Amino acid sequence: MPARASLREGSGGHRLARAVTPMHYCLIDTDLGVLGLGWSDDGIVRLQLPERTRAATEQRLLRRSDCAETAKPPAGITQAIKLLQRYMKGERVDFSNVALDLANASDFHRAIYAAVRRVGWGETTTYGALARQVEAPDAARAVGQAMGRNPVPIIVPCHRVLASGQKIGGFSAFGGAATKEQLLAMEGVHLDAGTPMLPGLLPANGRKS
């Protein structure tokens, strides 16, 4: 499928054409709910964390994607799906070899996402530390914006990025900071005594939250 063009606002309000990465997608059943996954020939373009319902997850994925149609995942994407399902079971998983297609992200955002991918399981960093890593020490707020626009959470583990003082910071997925805290808790990182529930996750009493 050839790339098509869409329009975005340029400087001075001019409309500029840019290439849009053709994307296929599928929905993935996991222990924590339904994920939406979009990919191109070059790698994963979009990962949608669980919404309240399966239909809501699909709708959010499509609203945030320039071009999407359902397809059977190729071998590389199938392997990534297996890793995601294992992660959502609470297993320690390394996503560093999963191919991503971040062609529609800015150079700054790609640099930040590359730095975040180096933050391992059970580790955390801060917006300020990431800004210093990419030699933009005054850009902590811009790093936060990059995290909010992260198209592939979990694989680019923005949930491991905290505000200063070990504060939870923001999280744009369904459930907000509670979802972020739960993902961290799955990796053994507890910022307080509570462990909020992601959709579908069973607490010790066996009842859904």
Residue pairs with C-beta under 8 A, 6 or more apart in sequence:
1 22
2 22
3 19
3 20
3 21
3 22
4 19
4 20
4 22
4 67
5 17
5 18
5 19
5 20
6 17
6 18
6 20
6 66
7 15
7 16
7 17
7 18
8 15
8 16
8 18
9 15
9 16
10 16
18 104
19 103
20 66
20 67
20 104
21 40
21 42
21 45
21 66
21 67
21 101
21 103
21 104
22 40
22 41
22 67
23 38
23 39
23 40
23 45
23 46
23 65
23 66
23 67
23 68
24 38
24 39
24 40
24 68
24 69
24 70
24 71
24 73
25 36
25 37
25 38
25 39
25 46
25 61
25 62
25 65
25 68
25 69
25 70
25 71
26 36
26 37
26 70
26 71
26 72
26 73
26 81
27 34
27 35
27 36
27 37
27 54
27 57
27 58
28 34
28 35
28 36
28 37
28 81
28 84
28 85
29 85
30 50
30 84
30 85
30 88
30 89
30 200
31 85
31 88
31 89
31 90
31 200
31 201
32 50
32 88
32 198
32 199
32 200
32 201
33 49
33 50
33 51
33 57
33 198
33 199
33 200
34 50
34 51
34 54
34 57
35 47
35 48
35 49
35 50
35 57
35 84
35 88
36 46
36 47
36 48
36 57
36 58
36 60
36 61
37 44
37 46
37 47
37 48
37 73
37 77
37 80
37 81
37 84
38 44
38 45
38 46
38 47
38 48
38 61
38 65
38 68
39 45
39 73
39 74
39 77
39 101
40 101
42 99
42 101
42 103
43 76
43 98
43 99
43 100
43 101
44 77
44 80
44 98
44 99
44 100
44 101
44 152
44 155
45 65
45 100
45 101
45 102
45 104
45 151
45 152
46 61
46 64
46 65
46 151
46 152
47 84
47 151
47 152
47 153
47 154
47 155
48 57
48 60
48 61
48 64
49 57
49 153
49 154
49 173
49 174
49 179
50 57
50 174
50 198
50 199
50 200
51 57
51 59
51 60
51 174
51 199
52 174
52 199
56 174
61 68
62 68
64 151
66 104
73 81
76 99
79 98
80 95
80 98
80 155
83 93
83 95
83 98
84 93
84 154
84 155
86 93
87 93
87 95
87 154
90 186
92 121
92 122
92 187
93 121
94 120
94 121
95 117
95 154
95 155
95 157
96 117
98 155
100 113
100 152
100 155
100 156
102 109
102 110
102 113
102 151
102 152
104 151
105 113
105 149
105 151
108 134
108 136
108 139
108 142
108 146
109 146
109 149
111 134
112 130
112 134
112 143
112 146
112 147
113 146
113 150
113 152
113 156
115 130
115 133
115 134
116 125
116 130
116 147
116 150
116 156
116 157
116 158
116 160
116 161
117 155
117 156
117 157
119 125
119 157
119 160
119 161
121 187
122 187
122 188
122 189
123 160
124 160
124 161
124 162
124 166
124 184
124 189
125 160
125 161
125 162
126 140
126 161
126 162
126 163
126 164
127 140
127 141
127 143
127 144
127 147
127 161
127 162
127 163
127 164
127 169
128 137
128 140
128 143
128 164
130 140
130 143
130 161
131 137
131 138
131 139
131 140
131 142
131 143
136 142
143 161
144 169
144 170
147 158
147 161
147 169
147 170
147 172
148 170
148 172
149 172
150 156
150 158
150 172
153 159
153 173
154 183
158 171
159 171
159 179
159 180
159 183
159 184
160 184
160 187
160 189
161 169
162 168
162 169
162 191
163 169
166 191
168 177
168 180
168 181
168 191
169 177
169 180
170 176
170 177
171 177
171 179
171 180
173 179
173 180
174 199
175 182
175 196
175 198
175 199
178 196
178 197
179 196
179 198
181 191
181 192
181 194
181 195
181 196
182 195
182 196
182 197
182 198
182 201
183 198
184 190
184 191
185 195
195 203
196 209
197 203
197 208
197 209
200 208
201 208
201 209
202 208
203 209
